[in-house]
Amino acid sequence: MEILTYNAISFLFLYFFVSVLCQNGSDISPISSPSPFGVSTEQLIFKDQRLAVVYPIIQAFKATITEDPLNRTGNWVGGDICNYTGFYCDNPPDNLSAIAVAGIDFNGFLLGAPTLDGFINKLPDLAIFHANSNKFAGSIPDVSQLKYFYELDVSNNVHAGTFPMTVIGVKDLSFLDIRFNLFSGSVPPEIFNQALEVLFINNNDFTAKLPETFGSTPVRYLTLANNKLTGSIPRSIGNLNMTLIEVLLLNNKLTGCLPYEVGFLKELKLFDVEGNLLTGPLPCSLSCLDKIELLNLANNLFYWEVPEELCALVNLENLTLSGNYFTKVGPVCRKLINNGILDMRQNCVHDLPNQRSLLECTEFYLKYIRFCPYPETYKIIPCKDNYHHHWEGSKAKTMKAPVTYKTLSRHKF
């Protein structure tokens, strides 16, 4: 293994000069150099040349930290970088005998710094950066040149501005969590063209419509909740039929009707669009969601009857339809009401308790009802011969904690 020379270090890092001994079994003397501040540089020993390279980068970042109430950076001294709090080393794929900084986990450190730029994007072997619940600001660094990078979590910080375009085109990025920041503006269509498995952008101030490319990513867990997104749910959502497991779209400003294609999502377990302006009858294709456990359509403008086939889904544990304008529920749905699975409060089914007034329901149907495009699709059940049901003896089930609901808390996922 070659030794990082003094010239290379001084060229790359003007203010940091280190003495390096790469412990690779060779008889090598440490290299020393004078400090530009007139103080002798501490003689340091590193386990690998790659650690020597990143040492001045880490120290430069440490110097920018403005808050460290838990003293997490207290042991960021000396050459034993792999034992710095929050830093994790591993053997890089291009040299399994080498040692490099592969992961950083600052979750809950409460560190404050004006920017991450010049830090994580300068660590050449970094694969994972998690920094939930800090006070990092500035833009998101461009990590596209980091050849192993695949997970970025900067949630619950104070990053601001538009969507961080620096993450677009990061080839192997599979996990992106930027929730609970101050981002605003539109969500770029390009983000839905990436091979993400996890995308959490909730609790920002994003606006504009969901793009038609919405269904182009193989995402499994998707949280766009608590923004100001508008427009309808694109029909391309049906393209996620092999991958999407959980999606949270609650508390936005989405309009239009639920597309028939939602019923194609055969892996879906959680679908939550509460608190939008969605309308129309429920498509009967929803009864094809064989794996659905939690379906929340509350506080929208849905109307007419609740499909009996939907209430017959065998894995359904919680169906929340409160705060809409439904007028009819059949015997299967009534069993779910009795068993505490179906919430029908504040609708227009007047033989049930806690319903809207007759005047309010009449006004809605006279003034505000909107018809949906492709009306011929709303009675089609594409999986009619295959759907499972529990027509008899439905019982309330114990709720399992859905994965994505944890993203609605500020803290680490």
Disulfide bonds with the S-S distance in Angstrom:
Cys82-Cys89 2.10
Cys257-Cys372 1.92
Cys288-Cys383 1.93
Cys311-Cys333 1.97
Cys348-Cys361 2.02
